[in-house]
Amino acid sequence: MSFTFDQKIDNFTELLIKSAEKLGCRFIQDSGEGHDLETDTLYLEDVSGWLVPIDIPNNEAKKTSFTDLLNGKRQTPVSM
C-alpha cells in the first residue's frame, strides 16, 4: 500500500496524539522545526508545543507554566 503525503502527515499526527494520551496528556502543537524524515508510512518532523494534562482546558494550558504544572499548581485564566 502506498501512502500519500497527507496520509503520512496524518499518521505522524496520530502517533503524537496517542503518545501524549499514554502519558495522560494531550499535545498542543505550536510549530514545525524542520529536520524532517519521510518513511513509507510517516512524514516526521521536529515539532514544538505543549504537553498538557488532559484535565486542563486549552485556554488555560498556554497560560500555565511548565514548572507550575509539575508542582500541581495552575494559574487562574486571565481574560484578554
N, C-alpha and C positions, 0 to 999 in steps of 0.2 A: 504494500500500500504506500502510495506517495502522498506526502502532506504538503499543503500549500503554505506559503509564508505566514498567512494569517492564522492557520491552524497551529503552526509551530509556536507562534506568539501566544495563542490561547492555551496551548499545552503548558508553556512555561508559567503563565499567569496562574493556571490551576495548581501547578506544583507549589508556587509561592503561597497560595491560599491554604492548601492542605498542610503545608509545613507549619504555617503560623497557627492553624487550628490545633495541631498536635501539641502546641505549647500553651493552648488556652487563650490564644490571641488572634488578632487579625492584622494584616499588613496593609498600611495605607501608603501606597507608592507616591513618591514625590517626583522623581525624575530618573531617567536612564543616564548612566555614567559612561557608557561605551564599553570597551573591552568585550565585544560580543563574540559569540561562538555559535555556530549553526551545526546541528546534527541532523540525522534523518527524521527525527520527530520533534525536536525543540529548537527554538531560537532563543538563546540565553544572552543576558546582558547584566553587567553590574548595575544594580538599582539602589537608590536610596529612598528612605521613607521612615515610617514609624511602625514599630511592632507594639501594638496596643492590646491590653487585656480586653476580652470580648465585652465585658460589662461596662466599659467606658464609652459614652456616646462620641461620635466623630467630632462634634463641635467642641467637646471638652478635651479630646485627645491631644490636639495640637497646642493647647494652652497649658498642658501639664508637663512639667519637666521629667526627663527620664529618671533623675535621682528621686524625685517625689514618688514616681510610680514604684521604684524599687523599695522605697520606705513605706509604701502603703498610703501615702498622702496624695491628695488631689487638690488642685486649685479650684476655687469656685469659678464657674464660667463667667466671663465678662461680656456684657452686651456691647456691641460696637456700632 
